[in-house]
Amino acid sequence: MKIFFSTSSPYVRKCMAVAHELGIADRIEKLPNAAHAINRDANIVKSNPTGQVPTFFCGDGTVLFDSVVICEYLDATFGGKLFPKSGRERWARLTEHAAADGILGAALLARYEATLRPETLRWPDWSSSQLKKIRSGVEWVEGIAESLPDRVDIGTLAIGCALGYLDFRFSDMNWRSQAPKAADWFAGFSQRAAMTATAPRG
Ligand SMILES: N[C@@H](CCC(=O)N[C@@H](CS)C(=O)NCC(=O)O)C(=O)O
């Protein structure tokens, strides 16, 4: 198995954290690439029309994207313990996954605005609206924080990666002051081997 990888991508991190929890991370070869929202990497585009990381090669010719699909594929193929199979538990965990990815989507857009868009073309209302989305996502996580302890599943892994990305790229936001219960949970969860092994860099 192979993955177009990045040490700074929270979506790649989520896939690799899932792989670590399933005990198969060392079976995934990390492929270098130059994923970039403006200067797209044609080599990724050959396999994934979005040109984004993560892009995953199953080893039998199948290519998977995006991270939501890759995470569920890994779990279904190598253990089946991180995604509940059916019922309310499943929808709850998938909704947590979506909330975490919602935080990340807004965070990435805000970052691109601040780092990629030429300064003269920047639109402050755009950035502040993405920051509001991040904040309402964090508030949502705080609302379910009492359900997080003692769970290792796609919901907690995705939320852990999203909060970790805020620490990595948006430390000025001080999300912990807005979400003290989630912060307490995150302090412990981020010490899991799957989280320390995938901590963002770059
Ligand atoms: N929805 C995608 C998002 C992936 C994504 O945004 N990846 C970023 C890196 S964190 C990327 O490849 N950016 C380059 C681009 O957008 O072209 C997923 O869940 O995998």
The ligand as an ORCA input file, in Angstrom:
! r2SCAN-3c Opt
* xyz 0 1
  N     -11.452     16.438      1.393
  C     -10.065     16.082      1.231
  C      -9.215     17.286      1.559
  C      -7.728     17.054      1.262
  C      -6.925     18.352      1.258
  O      -7.463     19.457      1.334
  N      -5.579     18.196      1.186
  C      -4.727     19.340      1.118
  C      -3.560     19.191      2.073
  S      -4.084     19.311      3.738
  C      -4.172     19.432     -0.283
  O      -3.837     18.439     -0.892
  N      -4.093     20.665     -0.792
  C      -3.672     20.922     -2.137
  C      -4.854     21.257     -3.004
  O      -5.929     21.580     -2.476
  O      -4.714     21.200     -4.216
  C      -9.748     14.882      2.132
  O     -10.470     14.664      3.111
  O      -8.820     14.114      1.828
*
